[in-house]
Amino acid sequence: MSSNAFEVRGGNRLKGEIIPQGAKNEALQIISAVLLTPEKVTISNIPDIVDVNLLIELLGEIGVKINRISRDKCEFQADNIDIPYLQSAEFKKKSGRLRGSVMIAGPLLARFGKAYIPKPGGDKIGRRRLDTHIIGFEKLGVKFVYDNDDNYFRLETDGLKGTFMLLDEPSVTGTANILMAAVMASGTTTIYNAACEPYLQQLSKMLNRMGAKISGIGSNMLIIEGVTSLKGTEHAMLPDMIEIGSFIGLAAMTQSEITIKNAGIENLGIIPEKFQQLGIQMEFRGDDIYIPQQDSYEIQTFIDGSILTISDHPWPGFTPDLLSIVLVVATQAKGSVMIHQKMFESRLFFVDKLIDMGAQIILCDPHRAAVIGLGRQHKLRGITMSSPDIRAGVSLLIAALSAEGKSTIHNIDQIDRGYQYIDARLTALGADIKRI
């Protein structure tokens, strides 16, 4: 599946329609939730990407019956789980490779009273702490032991009990994991400062269809009345809002006319507005986003004339996953913007590659970059570079598609982890991308 580099020749204007994939971050939670019931669960709009496929494979190895009807639709039935396998060296090795594997802990604790979590790996975007998950589990009555020899947390409980908890940060995966454990705890659990992303809302609605009793969906306070068992259901993933934001940015950077089909606009929150602040025009046509060809786009200032700042914030604020896209798009806008990445400490380190391409960016510190838009007076130049994490990878791909000459992007496994067939889908719009 993964080859090691993309060779990109920039400067083509793209044209046509593109359909976003199912949401990656939602998929990892939803697919883990199949462990909560012995009945059949059918999931559709699954993104065909490495992280998701590895998780499905992992579930198969712990005994879930898997019927992959098509690449984007799959039936799961967890009626015969092999609990001893969770302690095997093989499981530890496999789950250690996959950051999403932490998400199976909540369902396993709810149903079987034990789980094993590898120490997190994955992206180079700073520390990915598991504290929120483990402290939340502890409050529900889970004991944990950390095994130094093989970097593993062993979690056990003789019965989860509902409680009130205030999370130290509104972690999306932490909230989801605790929520999946709490749905079968005895009594009532209240999770305050809960994440409330669309991913979480989707998971909560799915769990309620399975028989859970969750209220407060969409807010930062979830109240869960425990039930003794859950039944099967069907669930369709939302379109991936990070992909949608990436395509909006791509259209502007390459002066292309693109229609993003079935974009799930009502679930995009503030994302379209942030791209409009960069001067990008778009029209909502039903559930499609039409982006006209624009020769130039001008960054708005604040009402008092001061320079625009775009920063990330937990939902319903602007997602950190799109800040790198906004930063790239701003390099060719007219005007200046301050990009402030609050939630992670090393996601801006890829800007050195953009500076090499000719972008005017001042990296103030690990969290802030001032971008001085070139207004297309100087095109970016193609260079050879490597992708440090999933989101930066696509930002660099967008930069390369708008640059003059040839770029080579190495370490594209990082891109494949999050974006399905991205090269084929963009080539269909007229992009010049080759896998080498």
JOBELSUL-V185739 format. One record per residue. N is the residue number from 0. PHI is phi as a letter, one per 30 degrees, with the letter a starting at -180 (999 if undefined). Layout:
n->N phi->PHI
n->N phi->PHI
This chain:
n->0 phi->999
n->1 phi->c
n->2 phi->c
n->3 phi->c
n->4 phi->a
n->5 phi->c
n->6 phi->c
n->7 phi->b
n->8 phi->c
n->9 phi->d
n->10 phi->j
n->11 phi->d
n->12 phi->d
n->13 phi->c
n->14 phi->a
n->15 phi->k
n->16 phi->c
n->17 phi->b
n->18 phi->c
n->19 phi->d
n->20 phi->d
n->21 phi->d
n->22 phi->d
n->23 phi->e
n->24 phi->d
n->25 phi->d
n->26 phi->e
n->27 phi->d
n->28 phi->d
n->29 phi->d
n->30 phi->d
n->31 phi->d
n->32 phi->d
n->33 phi->d
n->34 phi->d
n->35 phi->d
n->36 phi->b
n->37 phi->d
n->38 phi->d
n->39 phi->d
n->40 phi->b
n->41 phi->c
n->42 phi->b
n->43 phi->b
n->44 phi->h
n->45 phi->d
n->46 phi->d
n->47 phi->d
n->48 phi->b
n->49 phi->e
n->50 phi->e
n->51 phi->d
n->52 phi->d
n->53 phi->d
n->54 phi->d
n->55 phi->d
n->56 phi->d
n->57 phi->d
n->58 phi->d
n->59 phi->e
n->60 phi->d
n->61 phi->c
n->62 phi->j
n->63 phi->d
n->64 phi->d
n->65 phi->b
n->66 phi->b
n->67 phi->d
n->68 phi->d
n->69 phi->a
n->70 phi->d
n->71 phi->c
n->72 phi->b
n->73 phi->a
n->74 phi->c
n->75 phi->b
n->76 phi->b
n->77 phi->c
n->78 phi->c
n->79 phi->a
n->80 phi->d
n->81 phi->c
n->82 phi->d
n->83 phi->e
n->84 phi->e
n->85 phi->d
n->86 phi->c
n->87 phi->d
n->88 phi->d
n->89 phi->d
n->90 phi->d
n->91 phi->d
n->92 phi->d
n->93 phi->d
n->94 phi->d
n->95 phi->d
n->96 phi->d
n->97 phi->b
n->98 phi->d
n->99 phi->d
n->100 phi->d
n->101 phi->d
n->102 phi->d
n->103 phi->d
n->104 phi->d
n->105 phi->e
n->106 phi->d
n->107 phi->d
n->108 phi->d
n->109 phi->d
n->110 phi->c
n->111 phi->b
n->112 phi->i
n->113 phi->b
n->114 phi->a
n->115 phi->b
n->116 phi->b
n->117 phi->d
n->118 phi->d
n->119 phi->d
n->120 phi->b
n->121 phi->j
n->122 phi->d
n->123 phi->c
n->124 phi->b
n->125 phi->j
n->126 phi->d
n->127 phi->c
n->128 phi->d
n->129 phi->c
n->130 phi->e
n->131 phi->e
n->132 phi->e
n->133 phi->d
n->134 phi->d
n->135 phi->d
n->136 phi->d
n->137 phi->e
n->138 phi->d
n->139 phi->d
n->140 phi->j
n->141 phi->c
n->142 phi->c
n->143 phi->b
n->144 phi->b
n->145 phi->c
n->146 phi->c
n->147 phi->d
n->148 phi->d
n->149 phi->b
n->150 phi->h
n->151 phi->b
n->152 phi->c
n->153 phi->c
n->154 phi->c
n->155 phi->b
n->156 phi->b
n->157 phi->c
n->158 phi->k
n->159 phi->d
n->160 phi->b
n->161 phi->d
n->162 phi->a
n->163 phi->c
n->164 phi->b
n->165 phi->c
n->166 phi->d
n->167 phi->d
n->168 phi->a
n->169 phi->d
n->170 phi->d
n->171 phi->d
n->172 phi->d
n->173 phi->d
n->174 phi->d
n->175 phi->d
n->176 phi->d
n->177 phi->d
n->178 phi->e
n->179 phi->d
n->180 phi->d
n->181 phi->d
n->182 phi->d
n->183 phi->c
n->184 phi->d
n->185 phi->d
n->186 phi->i
n->187 phi->c
n->188 phi->c
n->189 phi->c
n->190 phi->c
n->191 phi->c
n->192 phi->i
n->193 phi->d
n->194 phi->d
n->195 phi->b
n->196 phi->e
n->197 phi->e
n->198 phi->e
n->199 phi->d
n->200 phi->d
n->201 phi->d
n->202 phi->d
n->203 phi->d
n->204 phi->d
n->205 phi->d
n->206 phi->d
n->207 phi->d
n->208 phi->d
n->209 phi->d
n->210 phi->j
n->211 phi->d
n->212 phi->b
n->213 phi->c
n->214 phi->b
n->215 phi->i
n->216 phi->d
n->217 phi->j
n->218 phi->c
n->219 phi->c
n->220 phi->b
n->221 phi->c
n->222 phi->c
n->223 phi->b
n->224 phi->c
n->225 phi->d
n->226 phi->b
n->227 phi->d
n->228 phi->a
n->229 phi->b
n->230 phi->c
n->231 phi->d
n->232 phi->a
n->233 phi->b
n->234 phi->b
n->235 phi->c
n->236 phi->d
n->237 phi->d
n->238 phi->d
n->239 phi->d
n->240 phi->d
n->241 phi->d
n->242 phi->d
n->243 phi->d
n->244 phi->d
n->245 phi->d
n->246 phi->d
n->247 phi->d
n->248 phi->d
n->249 phi->d
n->250 phi->e
n->251 phi->d
n->252 phi->d
n->253 phi->c
n->254 phi->h
n->255 phi->c
n->256 phi->c
n->257 phi->b
n->258 phi->c
n->259 phi->c
n->260 phi->d
n->261 phi->h
n->262 phi->d
n->263 phi->h
n->264 phi->e
n->265 phi->d
n->266 phi->c
n->267 phi->d
n->268 phi->h
n->269 phi->d
n->270 phi->e
n->271 phi->e
n->272 phi->d
n->273 phi->d
n->274 phi->d
n->275 phi->d
n->276 phi->d
n->277 phi->d
n->278 phi->j
n->279 phi->d
n->280 phi->d
n->281 phi->a
n->282 phi->b
n->283 phi->c
n->284 phi->c
n->285 phi->i
n->286 phi->c
n->287 phi->c
n->288 phi->c
n->289 phi->c
n->290 phi->c
n->291 phi->d
n->292 phi->d
n->293 phi->b
n->294 phi->d
n->295 phi->b
n->296 phi->b
n->297 phi->c
n->298 phi->d
n->299 phi->d
n->300 phi->c
n->301 phi->d
n->302 phi->e
n->303 phi->d
n->304 phi->j
n->305 phi->d
n->306 phi->d
n->307 phi->d
n->308 phi->c
n->309 phi->c
n->310 phi->b
n->311 phi->c
n->312 phi->a
n->313 phi->e
n->314 phi->e
n->315 phi->d
n->316 phi->d
n->317 phi->d
n->318 phi->d
n->319 phi->d
n->320 phi->d
n->321 phi->c
n->322 phi->d
n->323 phi->d
n->324 phi->d
n->325 phi->e
n->326 phi->d
n->327 phi->d
n->328 phi->d
n->329 phi->d
n->330 phi->d
n->331 phi->c
n->332 phi->d
n->333 phi->c
n->334 phi->j
n->335 phi->b
n->336 phi->b
n->337 phi->c
n->338 phi->c
n->339 phi->b
n->340 phi->c
n->341 phi->d
n->342 phi->d
n->343 phi->b
n->344 phi->c
n->345 phi->b
n->346 phi->d
n->347 phi->c
n->348 phi->d
n->349 phi->d
n->350 phi->d
n->351 phi->e
n->352 phi->d
n->353 phi->d
n->354 phi->d
n->355 phi->d
n->356 phi->d
n->357 phi->j
n->358 phi->d
n->359 phi->c
n->360 phi->b
n->361 phi->c
n->362 phi->d
n->363 phi->d
n->364 phi->a
n->365 phi->d
n->366 phi->c
n->367 phi->b
n->368 phi->b
n->369 phi->c
n->370 phi->c
n->371 phi->c
n->372 phi->d
n->373 phi->d
n->374 phi->h
n->375 phi->i
n->376 phi->d
n->377 phi->b
n->378 phi->d
n->379 phi->d
n->380 phi->c
n->381 phi->d
n->382 phi->b
n->383 phi->c
n->384 phi->a
n->385 phi->b
n->386 phi->c
n->387 phi->d
n->388 phi->a
n->389 phi->e
n->390 phi->d
n->391 phi->d
n->392 phi->e
n->393 phi->d
n->394 phi->d
n->395 phi->d
n->396 phi->d
n->397 phi->d
n->398 phi->e
n->399 phi->d
n->400 phi->d
n->401 phi->c
n->402 phi->d
n->403 phi->d
n->404 phi->i
n->405 phi->c
n->406 phi->c
n->407 phi->b
n->408 phi->c
n->409 phi->c
n->410 phi->h
n->411 phi->d
n->412 phi->e
n->413 phi->d
n->414 phi->d
n->415 phi->d
n->416 phi->d
n->417 phi->b
n->418 phi->b
n->419 phi->d
n->420 phi->h
n->421 phi->d
n->422 phi->d
n->423 phi->d
n->424 phi->d
n->425 phi->d
n->426 phi->d
n->427 phi->d
n->428 phi->c
n->429 phi->j
n->430 phi->d
n->431 phi->c
n->432 phi->b
n->433 phi->b
n->434 phi->d
n->435 phi->b
